[in-house]
Amino acid sequence: MIFIMWYIKPDKQLAEQVLFYGQDILRSPNMQSERNFMQHGTTDCFTHSICVAYMALRVAQMLHIKHIDKKSLVRGCLLHDYFLYDWHDKASACKFHTFMHPMISLKNAEHEFELNAIERDIIRKHMFPLCFPPPKYKESFIITIADKCCAASEIWHLYSLEKIIHLLEGRIQHEILETDFDAVYA
């Protein structure tokens, strides 16, 4: 079932939801700096976070999960790897990055953004079952699936999210960073 997700045509509506719910995060200078940190393979942390947010919405849709908080899901996904360093650089990275980065990401996200309980849980518990405790909310369980799908696709090139990334990247550059969304969506 999970592998089927990699072969589905990109959904523009889901991409729009990522942009809409994550606009303040995507505008953040620290989020933009994630373009400088590699995550998996040739994918940077910024792109990975966008893919995870998109894939989380796709997972919820495909599994017919009802009554999710899409805004919290997208925001938590965008911030799940908000550790703001190159984890491949052993001199500057956290020693036990795999196990510690959720807490580091949560601390960084709380410092910069106002987070609700679901968003905190998503960030803190996205590495389950490698890290405990288990997720409390269905949105937190969804990211555990989406993050692993995206990581696998980035590491093993199982699926290219290029069309989605192209769609989102162009919109981020030309609209998110240059548009006053408060006026557009008021």
C-alpha positions as a printed Julia matrix, in Angstrom:
186×3 Matrix{Float64}:
   0.0    0.0    0.0
   2.76   2.46   0.96
   4.61   1.84  -2.32
   1.46   2.76  -4.28
   1.78   6.32  -2.91
   4.99   6.82  -4.86
   3.27   6.28  -8.19
   0.27   8.55  -7.83
  -0.06  11.69  -9.88
   0.76  14.85  -7.85
  -2.26  16.48  -6.27
  -2.26  20.25  -6.7
  -4.86  20.72  -3.95
  -2.61  19.01  -1.38
   0.33  21.12  -2.54
  -1.8   24.25  -2.07
  -2.63  23.16   1.49
   1.07  22.84   2.31
   1.65  26.38   1.09
  -1.41  27.84   2.78
  -0.99  26.27   6.21
   2.79  26.6    6.25
   3.23  30.11   4.88
   4.73  31.69   8.01
   7.13  28.79   8.48
   8.16  28.78   4.82
   8.92  32.51   5.04
  11.12  32.09   8.1
  14.83  32.83   7.53
  15.75  29.76   9.59
  13.49  27.56   7.49
  15.04  29.04   4.36
  18.49  28.24   5.82
  17.53  24.56   5.8
  18.24  24.65   2.06
  21.93  24.61   3.09
  21.71  21.37   5.1
  21.55  18.0    3.37
  19.06  15.51   4.76
  18.99  12.27   2.76
  20.85  11.59  -0.46
  20.82  14.81  -2.47
  17.73  16.22  -0.74
  18.13  19.2    1.58
  16.2   19.6    4.85
  13.94  22.31   3.42
  12.82  20.13   0.51
  12.51  17.06   2.73
  10.23  18.92   5.13
   7.98  20.07   2.3
   7.83  16.54   0.91
   6.92  15.15   4.33
   4.13  17.71   4.73
   2.76  16.86   1.29
   3.14  13.11   1.86
   1.41  13.34   5.25
  -1.64  14.87   3.59
  -1.44  12.17   0.92
  -1.22   9.4    3.57
  -4.25  10.78   5.42
  -6.15  10.97   2.14
  -5.21   7.48   0.96
  -5.93   5.86   4.32
  -9.24   7.77   4.55
  -8.32   9.2    7.93
 -11.13  11.53   8.91
 -11.2   14.62  11.08
  -7.52  15.5   11.06
  -6.17  18.92  11.92
  -4.57  19.64   8.54
  -3.04  22.92   9.67
  -1.3   21.29  12.63
  -0.26  18.35  10.48
   1.38  20.56   7.86
   3.04  22.87  10.4
   4.35  19.97  12.48
   5.7   18.26   9.37
   7.46  21.4    8.17
   9.15  21.74  11.57
   9.85  18.08  12.33
  13.52  18.37  11.31
  14.08  21.95  12.41
  17.42  21.16  14.05
  19.25  23.79  11.93
  22.64  22.14  11.48
  24.31  19.74   9.07
  23.96  16.37  10.76
  26.55  14.92   8.37
  29.23  17.22   9.83
  30.4   15.21  12.84
  32.29  18.19  14.28
  29.21  20.39  14.62
  26.35  17.88  14.75
  24.71  16.44  17.83
  26.49  13.2   18.81
  23.33  11.08  18.84
  21.51  12.97  16.1
  18.97  10.25  15.23
  17.71  10.1   18.8
  18.21  13.72  19.86
  17.11  15.78  16.85
  13.37  15.63  17.63
  13.96  17.43  20.92
  16.38  19.89  19.31
  13.87  20.57  16.53
  11.09  21.1   19.05
  13.19  23.53  21.09
  14.11  25.52  17.96
  10.51  25.54  16.7
   9.11  26.65  20.08
  11.65  29.47  20.18
  10.46  30.83  16.83
   6.8   29.8   16.46
   3.71  29.46  18.59
   2.9   25.73  18.58
  -0.15  23.81  19.71
  -0.12  20.4   21.41
  -0.52  18.45  18.15
   2.36  20.3   16.47
   4.6   19.69  19.5
   3.69  16.01  19.53
   4.41  15.67  15.79
   7.85  17.23  16.12
   8.79  15.41  19.32
   7.57  11.95  18.28
   8.12  11.75  14.52
  10.96   9.24  14.95
   8.77   6.63  16.62
   9.53   3.71  17.04
  13.21   4.67  17.19
  12.39   7.24  19.86
   9.82   7.04  22.64
   7.18   7.76  23.85
   4.73   6.86  21.08
   2.66   9.54  19.34
  -0.45  10.76  21.12
  -2.41  12.11  18.13
  -3.36  10.57  14.78
  -1.55  13.45  13.06
   1.64  12.34  14.85
   1.18   8.76  13.63
   0.65  10.04  10.09
   4.03  11.79  10.05
   5.81   8.64  11.2
   4.58   7.02   7.97
   5.12  10.05   5.73
   8.63  10.78   7.02
   9.75   7.21   6.45
   8.21   7.16   2.95
  10.03  10.35   2.02
  13.32   9.25   3.59
  13.18   5.94   1.7
  12.41   7.69  -1.58
  15.26  10.16  -1.04
  17.81   7.51  -0.04
  16.89   4.82  -2.56
  15.42   7.02  -5.29
  12.21   4.97  -5.22
  10.17   7.88  -6.42
  10.98  11.37  -7.48
   8.81  14.09  -5.99
  10.2   16.49  -8.6
   6.82  17.6   -9.96
   5.55  18.39  -6.48
   8.78  20.13  -5.49
   8.83  22.12  -8.74
   5.24  23.22  -8.14
   5.91  24.18  -4.53
   9.36  25.7   -5.03
   8.13  28.04  -7.74
   5.19  29.1   -5.6
   7.38  29.57  -2.52
   9.85  31.74  -4.39
   7.32  33.87  -6.24
   4.34  34.0   -3.91
   5.1   32.9   -0.36
   8.21  35.0    0.04
   6.87  38.02  -1.84
   3.15  38.07  -1.04
   1.38  39.38   2.01
  -0.91  36.41   2.66
  -2.78  38.24   5.39
  -4.18  40.53   2.71
  -4.81  37.72   0.22
  -6.68  35.42   2.6
  -8.42  38.05   4.75
